[in-house]
Amino acid sequence: MFRFGIIGAGWYGCHIASSFKALGFDVKVFDRKESVLALASGNNQFRLHQGFHYARSYRTRVQSRDGYMRFIERYPTLSDPITHNLYAVPNQDSLIDFLTYRLIMTSSGIEFSEVKAEQHGLTNCSGVLLTDERVMRTDKARELFNLRLKDNLQLATTIENVDERDGKVFLNGEAFDYVIDATWGSLLPIDHPVFYEPTLLLYYRSKIGSYALTMVDGNLCSIYPTEAADIFTLSSVTHTPLGKYNTMAAARHYLSQVDASVIDSKRKLMEEQVKRYMPEFCEKFEYIAPQLSVKTKIIGATDDRSCYVSKQGRKFVVMSGKIDTIFYASESILSMIEAENEIQVSRI
Ligand SMILES: Cc1cc2nc3c(=O)[nH]c(=O)nc-3n(C[C@H](O)[C@H](O)[C@H](O)COP(=O)(O)OP(=O)(O)OC[C@H]3O[C@@H](n4cnc5c(N)ncnc54)[C@H](O)[C@@H]3O)c2cc1C
């Protein structure tokens, strides 16, 4: 019976805590914010990835495909289907051609069918796939974790001090057998070279129905639904990033200073970009508001968004991939604990 101190009540901290609690471990989750899923976990594109976004990273595709299946099994009420979820390859602006893209997705073992671009009002595309990817329900996830972890959450508490000694780890002076840093690189150093990217997505209202459009592969854009039937996000690989910082604190400081002129100029660029493929975008989508967030990214050109876990003494540091890789994180930590203690924890 180990006692775990988990720092961060995002998707990672909440999932790991509720999994470990279900296995019989004593868990306590700290977050500096006053609610769960307050930062990146509540401010992202809410895509339950299947792998279609990552033609250039095999590890990311495989983790997404497996994570997608597990997510639906484990959290059946926390995602919704999307009737028309399209992945389109532009004929000039993609890093790979449509046939190569389709071959990569076929070899990844994920299912799709092909549809005609014109039928969906798309232009400048050489091929379009219709996929089963879903959208996550953040509102329901908050409800679920608040319920499952109601006796285990300590919110509005910043962990300032992590001190390992005498076979224990102390968080602000409180003793734990193991500590898990699920802060996405805000606290303990991550075992990979990373940078921190402030991001801007744009929220729009539309009556288009259950619809998503993702242009692949490379510096392109996407429209994705949210948990509200008429609200969508617009994201752009080119225009969503607002800079590169060496620490989470520096990236968050930058975000606190972003003003309306930055948002307006980015909005213009993002709308111009999407109109190249969906000329009627501005007739179909009405702008509402910006969404500002921070992404921690591994440095490299392969678009690696997979999850890594490192162990430093009795402390685990999670480098989150996407939300579908929560299972990889919890399993990795459990395996390392089993190996260290020569025990076998029976899984549920
Ligand atoms: C613009 C954008 C779009 C994205 N789109 C998608 C997508 O469509 N699909 C997808 O799967 N993923 C997406 N992601 C990635 C996804 O958001 C992350 O993988 C996920 O939210 C990471 O969760 P986390 O729990 O590791 O981190 P977070 O959600 O950031 O949680 C970390 C928590 O740690 C807390 N914390 C930090 N320091 C301390 C401290 N010292 N003491 C106490 N608490 C502390 C913070 O308050 C925070 O609540 C996107 C990310 C961004 C930014």
The ligand as a Gaussian input file, in Angstrom:
#p B3LYP/6-31G(d) Opt

LIG

0 1
 C       -3.824000      24.458000     -28.295000
 C       -3.772000      23.010000     -27.861000
 C       -4.506000      22.069000     -28.568000
 C       -4.457000      20.722000     -28.179000
 N       -5.281000      19.850000     -28.805000
 C       -5.373000      18.586000     -28.342000
 C       -6.319000      17.701000     -28.891000
 O       -7.123000      18.074000     -29.745000
 N       -6.344000      16.424000     -28.413000
 C       -5.476000      15.992000     -27.448000
 O       -5.530000      14.815000     -27.082000
 N       -4.577000      16.825000     -26.910000
 C       -4.524000      18.104000     -27.308000
 N       -3.637000      18.970000     -26.746000
 C       -2.733000      18.459000     -25.720000
 C       -3.460000      18.296000     -24.381000
 O       -4.053000      19.522000     -24.027000
 C       -2.437000      17.839000     -23.350000
 O       -1.900000      16.603000     -23.731000
 C       -3.032000      17.615000     -21.979000
 O       -3.975000      18.581000     -21.627000
 C       -1.914000      17.571000     -20.954000
 O       -2.515000      17.296000     -19.726000
 P       -1.666000      17.405000     -18.407000
 O       -2.534000      16.879000     -17.317000
 O       -0.346000      16.770000     -18.587000
 O       -1.347000      18.967000     -18.246000
 P       -2.270000      20.207000     -17.808000
 O       -3.659000      20.065000     -18.258000
 O       -1.510000      21.420000     -18.219000
 O       -2.289000      20.091000     -16.230000
 C       -1.169000      20.409000     -15.433000
 C       -1.705000      20.938000     -14.122000
 O       -0.592000      21.118000     -13.230000
 C       -0.895000      22.228000     -12.390000
 N        0.359000      22.705000     -11.801000
 C        1.458000      23.157000     -12.457000
 N        2.428000      23.470000     -11.566000
 C        1.926000      23.225000     -10.333000
 C        2.455000      23.341000      -9.009000
 N        3.718000      23.750000      -8.779000
 N        1.648000      23.009000      -7.964000
 C        0.385000      22.570000      -8.174000
 N       -0.158000      22.436000      -9.420000
 C        0.604000      22.747000     -10.480000
 C       -1.543000      23.224000     -13.345000
 O       -2.337000      24.165000     -12.637000
 C       -2.368000      22.305000     -14.249000
 O       -3.729000      22.217000     -13.853000
 C       -3.645000      20.322000     -27.084000
 C       -2.929000      21.287000     -26.379000
 C       -3.006000      22.616000     -26.731000
 C       -2.280000      23.648000     -25.917000

